[in-house]
Amino acid sequence: MDVVKAVETYITKMVSTPSSMKVLLLDNHTTPIVSLSATQSILLSHQVYLTDKIDNKKRERMAHMKCICFLQPSEESFEALEAELREPKYGEYYLYFSNILSKTAIERLADVDEYEVVREVQEYFADYSPVLPCLFSLNNAPAAERPLYGNSPNVWDPKALERAVQGITAVLLSLKKKPVIRYEKSSPMAKKLGVEIQHRIQSEAQLFDFRLTQVPPLLLILDRRGDPVTPLLSQWTYQAMVHELLGVQNGRVDLSLVPDIRPELKEVTLTTTTDPFFQAHHLATFGDLGTALKSYVQSYQSHSLAHNPSTINSITDMKRFVEEYPEFRKLGGNVSKHVALVGELSRLVERDKLLELGEVEQGLATGSGADLRSVQALVANPAIQTLYKLRLVMLYALRYQKTQPQNVASLITLMLENGVSREDAKLVYVLLNIAGSDQRQEDLFSAESLLAKGRSALKGLKGVENVYMQHTPHLSQTLENLFKGRLRDTTHPFLDSAGPNAGLQRPGDVIIFMIGGTTYAEARVVALLNQEATSGGPTAAAGTRLLLGGTCIHNSSSFLDMVRTAATNFPESVYEPPPGSATNAPSLNLNLGGVNVSLGGAAPGVYRTSGEGVSLQTEGIKDGVRNLLGKVKQGVDRIAAQP
Amino acid sequence: MENPPYVPYQAYKSKRHSRGLSNQQSIPNIAPAPVQSRPGAALSNGHTYSESAVSQSVDGVADAEKQSIAMLNGRGTLQRPVSMIETFTTSRREPSPAPQHVTRTSISKPLPPPAPIPVPELHNLDQPVSPLEPRFTAVSSPAVSSAAPSPPPASTPPSHAASLPSSPSSQASQISSPKANGKAIAQLSPIAGPSTLSPALSDRPLASPRKSSTFRHVRPPSARPSAPSSPLRPTSTHVRSSSAMVSSPLRPPDARLHDSVNGVSSTASTPNMPALERALPPIPAFELHSQTPPSRSAAHSPNPVAPAGPPPRTSSLGPTGTQQHIPPPHSATPPVLTPSTSNSSAVTVVSRVSGRSPAPYRPGFQPKGVYRQRTDEFIESRAHSRDVGKIERTRLERRLEKLIQLHFPLPGQRKEEAPQQRPTSQNRRASSFWDLDFSDLKNKSAGDLWRGVLQTQASSQGTKNDIRAAEQKITPWEDDAAVSQCPLCTASFHPLTNRKHHCRLCGRIVCSLPVKYPQRPETCSLLFVADQSTGRIEEVGEGVDYGVRRRTPSNAGKKGEVLSEEEKFLKGVRICRECRPVLLRQQYRQELVSTPLFSRLYEAFISLEKEIEEELPVFQELMISLSKQERPTPEASAARKRLLEAFAQYDTFAKRIRKLPCAPGSSQDRIQNAVLTRANIFLQKHMFPLQALPKPKKAGGATSPGAVPQEDQIIDPDSEVARVLQPLLEQEALLETFVEEAKAHRKFEDLKTLKSSLREIRAEIERILANAEEQASSGRRARTSTA
């Protein structure tokens, strides 16, 4: 289940067909896919000498070239292609589409092919960006013009839904998997997506005609709203850090804002396939990375010492030099790239006081909790950027939503006093409304504190306990349950009622799809579990291969952007503080499987002190009661789940 | 063992059968040996094969596929006839070994120790013969199991026997001779079936008298076949299968490296392919391919490198230490078997891997993604849509052709028509009244002018009418009176401001007004000119024909034959917007037919690259065998030289392509740049390793006892010098490019180093050249003295 290889195979096959000079035409959708999985030299070696956009009107006519088009079957691409075929610029056309073509689309294209230049029409299901072998993205980054959510956090935007269905279908086809589907029960979107995919699989039975495996592969659809914490944290591993602090777009990192950057390093590529150092260390923590980089630089230095003019004394020296020179230069380029990247990362860490911040964040995200005063101090600190303040308050709000609502309110006022705009401050409530504890079916904070960490399947992965790496994404817990056959039908039901013991069977292949975007932190968990599985140790993950995907890959700012843009379409009430429940009495909480250890006792009021909506009181109480019942039920389930 | 897929080969079987009958009695003691020894080994090997097959398909699906494609397309078709037509093969095979054998024997003769060195030599010699081997055994063995007398093996054992190393020269002759004889006996003297082997061998020379030198060596091998073949073979198979085992786990990581050697390296050590083939069904097709590489090399035989391929192949197993030990046992076993069968089997394995979908489901296995062909649907629906209006379209196309004939005749035709055409050659357009020359205007009075107008009208009217009539014959024109507004843009016509124009293709009346949004996003009609000699059709912009134009001297001189860019429209033929696709299609077709210089150059460039890519692995194997042998052979240096020449030519091609004129910044410019980049990458990838290789060779030459290099020098002093010089020269060239690069990148420290090295290397070249001259002269003296 290596998506990078799968897409690479497609691309290679595509560009190798007519053996002559070729032009490759792409559209906006396929460009990132191709650029992620094919290098310029690969294209050149397949005689692709020109790559262009299909909607570029200024292409010149070249009858001696043949043309490969790799396009998404979308309206814009069809239009551009029709225009192209009406007045063909190249000798022959080989059309490849990234997804299923409708009959009418074929007829439409056939109609305009007056010159009979089209030689091939094929569907190649490379319809997603393979970021890592075990991580794919549908590139549906949150933006106002491409929303993910409809008019409520439970409803898909129809286009986004179609895109997600297409993307996942393509993943399944490119890996030849016909999965059973499970989804996160609390998320209506997950269910909707699952139903649509199931429908697509059934309607295209001819394509999904694979040999059956004993235990069918599993498609597990999760919702970002089930774990809003992970994308809000500072990251401390290489790839995740780069994405968090600098942003990785299609394997490229824009360094043009870095002070004193050399011109050739303004934009660097950062993919595991082309960069051995990155391949080896993209999961390394910042500290390990430093050591690795140091030895990398040293090895380069010893090389360059060998290339010192003074050491070239004889013809043999010279010969060696000549032979090794290109390799040496390549190495040099790579070294300087990573040095620049890591240098910039540490500069940002220093500048934004990320270490202090990270410590508090980890405290909030894990069971240990954090002192209100340390949070207040950070929020009041003028040296810290507003984005980080907002993140911190959000984390605090998520953590102590029920137990210390008045502290959340006071933090929001403090934040407003310290430079965070009102618009942004509202997002705290938006987040609580769409991903607060009432919306989540599982508790994110307690398990680690109460149930010993020894239970974690990932304890081996953590290695040396690192203060900044205490938090493990919730996904790891879900997966652990899955491996142990303890992922309950009540929380993650099957789409169609599979056999009675379906939940106990351990699937060999698991594809996890995160609606609302995944993160590199989660990708790291998956990658480590995969490593563990292949290393053959007697671990829970043995023999299981995981693949993670999402509508996009988030860092904290893109996650906040998504929340922000999504909220504009939601009903106004989303900006209002969520009804605090009157039911968070300590006694009840303890009954729920020991989920919440209440620290400060219940807040005196039903509402936050800052809450204006007193008129909502009755309704709020009703909600609270409903919520209580739900929680009790869940708690019972969970207790039953204990072995 | 009898397998249905073999049915097509019954022809061979029966032939062999009848032929073999003559030898019947002599065989049984030999024949069973190979047959029996094989199945066991076949089993074990079969296992490793499937293993490696899977691992390969996992590792480099694309690779395997590429290879198989290459096999299928590249040579398969070429070779097929060879293996299919029996009589042809015999006649072809005979000559091919001959030259080889001649050259080879001359080399190997002077060598004192026959035992170690002949092994590779032998392989070489077998090479051209080998196509026969796999087929013999494969075809024959079923026969053995079914028919007791087992005649086909009769043809194999002699060849084994013959190939046993007595001495290199005998080897050479005998390998080629049994083949010749096998056939010869069948064709010439079926009665010649003797009871023992030795007579059979002894009559060989009769059949192939031209190999007189082989005559005296006939005896020794005749004794051998019965003895060594059966006891040795089991051990040999054992060794081989084990080596196959070793090699198969090695494969996955190596798969890409060895790419072209790929299949070969893993299976080179397995002579049991025939047996395997029996075990696996899909042979008929691949059987043919199995013979491709050897027979290709036979076809290449003027080129001495190609046949030399197999020996390093067998030995190329062991760049890794573990396998270094395996070759010795090889040399002990009948060597014929190893190279020939292995070679063919390698190919069959590769093709088989890609030919079927192997792998049972395995956890680590990644299948190739689904893809779906929609081409058929597309073509069908295109055909459907093209049917509509097809008649109309072809009619318009024919009209267009006629129009071009009429308006833009070929130069030859024009001359004939010149007398009546010339005076009005510029007045063709029916709508242009005002065809007066400015100069005329100046010196004419008003009356003259008017008369002039009338006259020109009248005089031009004749030809104009002719043309009009011709045009109307091609296309019936719409009646002027019937139309009051343009059918395309609905602008109403006016005798002065908006004149009526006939489309010369469909005959409709349209306007010629300029673009005006939103009614007229593009003009309703356009003009085109054509050039029949080049077939180019060009659209020309609308101009306003004032009837008055500058008369540039050049233009006047050429009598309007070459119109300047802005005057082209005067000759333009008008068609309407809706007929434009007809024109474009014609234009497009014309462009397809003509190949620009660029693409011709490019084709040469690519075919050269392919040649180099084919040659490289062969050469590298040569180098590996050389490094063991400690002595460079002339064919190695020749191959190297050839390769370097090819590289140089490749480079010049790339540079020429880059230098083709094109507009800077245009797509063509980008493409030419990209081609150059590709060439650079290719050179970097393939020329650097080439330079690394001579090292062991040179070292070997230096360390070996003085006698050998001296001998070498006498053979060809120039090559020795050239060999020393070549890498230096290349490095000089390379350094020069590096210097330039460093300059471009402004890396001054690097530059300094590079420059000093360049100086040094040039000095070294000078020195060697001087030395070489001395040596050459002394060598000449020496030779003259010995003579």
Chai-1 contact restraints between the chains, C-beta under 6 A:
chainA,res_idxA,chainB,res_idxB,connection_type,confidence,min_distance_angstrom,max_distance_angstrom,comment,restraint_id
A,D2,B,Q366,contact,1.0,0.0,6.0,A-B,restraint_1
A,A6,B,G369,contact,1.0,0.0,6.0,A-B,restraint_2
A,T9,B,K368,contact,1.0,0.0,6.0,A-B,restraint_3
A,Y10,B,G369,contact,1.0,0.0,6.0,A-B,restraint_4
A,T12,B,A62,contact,1.0,0.0,6.0,A-B,restraint_5
A,S41,B,I681,contact,1.0,0.0,6.0,A-B,restraint_6
A,L44,B,R678,contact,1.0,0.0,6.0,A-B,restraint_7
A,Y49,B,I671,contact,1.0,0.0,6.0,A-B,restraint_8
A,Y49,B,A674,contact,1.0,0.0,6.0,A-B,restraint_9
A,L50,B,S667,contact,1.0,0.0,6.0,A-B,restraint_10
A,L50,B,R670,contact,1.0,0.0,6.0,A-B,restraint_11
A,L50,B,I671,contact,1.0,0.0,6.0,A-B,restraint_12
A,E60,B,S666,contact,1.0,0.0,6.0,A-B,restraint_13
A,E60,B,S667,contact,1.0,0.0,6.0,A-B,restraint_14
A,A63,B,E591,contact,1.0,0.0,6.0,A-B,restraint_15
A,A63,B,L592,contact,1.0,0.0,6.0,A-B,restraint_16
A,H64,B,P596,contact,1.0,0.0,6.0,A-B,restraint_17
A,H64,B,S599,contact,1.0,0.0,6.0,A-B,restraint_18
A,L101,B,R374,contact,1.0,0.0,6.0,A-B,restraint_19
A,I106,B,R374,contact,1.0,0.0,6.0,A-B,restraint_20
A,I106,B,E377,contact,1.0,0.0,6.0,A-B,restraint_21
A,I106,B,F378,contact,1.0,0.0,6.0,A-B,restraint_22
A,I106,B,S381,contact,1.0,0.0,6.0,A-B,restraint_23
A,E107,B,S381,contact,1.0,0.0,6.0,A-B,restraint_24
A,A110,B,F378,contact,1.0,0.0,6.0,A-B,restraint_25
A,A110,B,S381,contact,1.0,0.0,6.0,A-B,restraint_26
A,A110,B,R382,contact,1.0,0.0,6.0,A-B,restraint_27
A,A110,B,S385,contact,1.0,0.0,6.0,A-B,restraint_28
A,D111,B,S385,contact,1.0,0.0,6.0,A-B,restraint_29
A,D113,B,R382,contact,1.0,0.0,6.0,A-B,restraint_30
A,Y115,B,Y588,contact,1.0,0.0,6.0,A-B,restraint_31
A,E120,B,T375,contact,1.0,0.0,6.0,A-B,restraint_32
A,V121,B,R374,contact,1.0,0.0,6.0,A-B,restraint_33
A,V121,B,T375,contact,1.0,0.0,6.0,A-B,restraint_34
A,V121,B,F378,contact,1.0,0.0,6.0,A-B,restraint_35
A,Q122,B,Y371,contact,1.0,0.0,6.0,A-B,restraint_36
A,Q122,B,Q373,contact,1.0,0.0,6.0,A-B,restraint_37
A,E123,B,R372,contact,1.0,0.0,6.0,A-B,restraint_38
A,Y124,B,Y371,contact,1.0,0.0,6.0,A-B,restraint_39
A,F125,B,G369,contact,1.0,0.0,6.0,A-B,restraint_40
A,L173,B,V370,contact,1.0,0.0,6.0,A-B,restraint_41
A,S174,B,G369,contact,1.0,0.0,6.0,A-B,restraint_42
A,K176,B,P367,contact,1.0,0.0,6.0,A-B,restraint_43
A,L207,B,V370,contact,1.0,0.0,6.0,A-B,restraint_44
A,P309,B,T753,contact,1.0,0.0,6.0,A-B,restraint_45
A,I315,B,E764,contact,1.0,0.0,6.0,A-B,restraint_46
A,M318,B,S757,contact,1.0,0.0,6.0,A-B,restraint_47
A,V322,B,Q731,contact,1.0,0.0,6.0,A-B,restraint_48
A,V322,B,L734,contact,1.0,0.0,6.0,A-B,restraint_49
A,E323,B,F688,contact,1.0,0.0,6.0,A-B,restraint_50
A,E323,B,A692,contact,1.0,0.0,6.0,A-B,restraint_51
A,P326,B,Q684,contact,1.0,0.0,6.0,A-B,restraint_52
